[in-house]
Amino acid sequence: MKYFDIVRTANSNLRKSKVRTFLTVTAVVIGAFTLTMTNGLGDGIKSYVNTQLGNVGAKDSLFVTARSQDKATKEANNGLTEYNPERKKVTVQVNGPPGSLYMTNKDVVKIAAIPGVKEVIKTYTILPDYMTTGYKKFQTTVSQYTDGFNIDLEAGRLVNNNSAEEITLPQTYLKPLGLGENAQAVLGKTITFAFTNATGQQFTKTATIVGVQRSTLVGSAGINASSTWVKEVYDLQTGILTANDPQYVYLIARFDINSTKAQQDALKKNFNNAGYEALTIQDQIGVVNKILNAVTVALNIFGGIALLAASFGIINTLFMSVQERTREIGLMKALGMGRGKIFLLFSLEAIFIGFWGSLLGIGFANIAGRVLNKIAANTFLKGFEGFKLVAFPWQSMLLVIGIIVVISFLAGSLPARRASRKDPIEALRYE
């Protein structure tokens, strides 16, 4: 018997016991469906996170903050952190969240001297009292835009840091501010911000909308403004308190984008030794992927249990098939069919059960995923453009098929081995 004939025969043999085959394949379908859905959920969320991470860009940047506590010092003092007069805390009137540690120009010089640092970008933190278009007043946050960072825009462009009055506005802010829902129509309009300076006096500054940001889970949830505008507001807000020594909640250190991971790890270690915490965007987002991987593995256990049950079904189905076809096996051997081809015949039957079951399971999962994505997009994920809760990359689907086919082969190898070892004389006598 030729190999093509073996494949065709194996596939046709499954149709001889339709009910038994159907039940066995159904168990595989359930396992494949579960594995595909759980992996699809993880792939969907990770795909969105990674896409947004790619949109943020700045893969050559480290976010540097003053280290709040020294581990060695804390352990040596039974959990107490030794006071460091050079690490003062930010006040509400000056800059940044209360209790945050700030850095000064001394830190800028120190960081610039760390081997591997190409550039240090100063970042200023400003705290608006409110913003308004003349309609209502709302509290908000304003971030300083840094060149090289990308923002996913619905309309318009990124701010020009050399401009004194440019901002990008989250799309979700438009309607509350009385600007309507048309992102393109708000470009060029102005917003007024109110700030309180160090002496308690309130002043206002206007800014022009040049871009509208899409809603994302990773990107900034607030307003992004040109560094020139932020610096002007910062000087007005802090006044003489920081005239000679500005305060920075965080700094951005640029390094060689072509550096290896080992070089980046060494650079982070240098920052740590110098008394700073330095993290890339990948470091900050990486924990999300770790959590998603852990959840996906936990959910895949349920799919594994279903596949384990299906594997016993395959073993039982093929053992019964071997028993029923004993005379047929004896006849094939008497006609010259060797052990290897008989083993292959029954192994292929197991493989086909796994293949067709996984194919159907993936197909049902894709249908369910499309329905779930549509429901999510119209309900709890409304406003997050491009976010598919469940995604099915072809690599993951091929992996699921491959895993199930291998499990099916292993499950079918025992009855296939038994069939190949049957004595042809005894098999022909069997009734």
Buried (B, 14 or more C-beta within 10 A) or exposed (E): BEEEEBBEBBBEBBEEBEEBBEBBBBBBBBBBBBBBBBBBBBBBBBBBBBBBBEBBBBBBBBBBBBBEEBEEEEEEEEEEEEEBEEBBBBBEBBBBEEEBBBBBEEBBEBBEEBEBBEEBBBBBBBBBBBBBBEEEEBEBEBBBBBEBBEBBBBBBEBBBBEBBBBBBBBBEBBEEBEBEEEBEEBBEEEBBBBBBBBEEEEEEBEBBBBBBBBBBBBBBBBBBBBBBBBBBBBBBBBBEBBEEEBBBBBBBBBBEEEBEEEEBEEBBEBBBEBBBBBBBBBBEBBEBBEEBEEBBEEBBEBBBEBBBEBBEBBBBBBBEBBEEBBEBBBBBBEEEBEEEBBBBBBBBBBBBBBBBBBBBBBBBBBEBBEEBBEEBBEEEBEEBEEBBBBBBEEEBBEBBBEBBBEBBBBBBBBBBBBBBEBEBEEBBEEE
